[in-house]
Amino acid sequence: MPVDARLIGDLLDRHGAALELYASQWTNCPEDCVQEALVELARQRQTPEHVVAWLYRVVRNRAMNAGRAARRRVYHEQIAAQQARERKRQPLGDVDRLSLPESLEALDTGDRELIVLRLWSELTWQQIGELTDTSSSSAQRRYVAALEKLKQLLEPTCLTNMICRPS
């Protein structure tokens, strides 16, 4: 028997609260997990034999995945915040802190992407190449060229702010 809207509505009315409570063991967004499970049920060609048990299994899997994703996101946000704090403590040498973001914005999207990926993502050249749909050697060459453009953009700022190192 195919899944229809009436069945989904009935399942939501009868089991929605319990499914949310069940999902809340693993995630802070249990409603989303229940909703995703019901959408997945609607996509089924045939109603699963034990539809309530099927829903609990799908909700559980979605909730566990959401919980893992949230923990990874928090971890990466903490690392990024720590790195940002460390960068603020380190002198930038020839670069005025305020001109760097403006100079990055002046680069075209591809150049800016390469610089950000290489300097702050900790990805390898191969990973950057795959991400940007190019070879690792092309990504590295484009990165070097982008750094040169960034240097040219920063040099006038460096000279006008008189923070350059003596030659």
GIQUICOR-V726457 format. One line per field, one symbol per residue. burial: b if it has 24 or more other ideal C-beta (glycine too) atoms within 12 Angstrom, else e. A space follows every 50 residues. Layout:
# GIQUICOR-V726457
burial=???
This chain:
# GIQUICOR-V726457
burial=eebeeebbeebbeebbeebbebbeebbeebebbbbbbbeebbeeeeeeee bbebbbebbbebbeebbeeeeeeeeeeeeeeeeeeeeeeeeeeebbeebb eebbeebeeebbbbbbbbeeeeeebeebeeebeeeeeebbebbeebbeeb bebbeebbeeeeeeeee
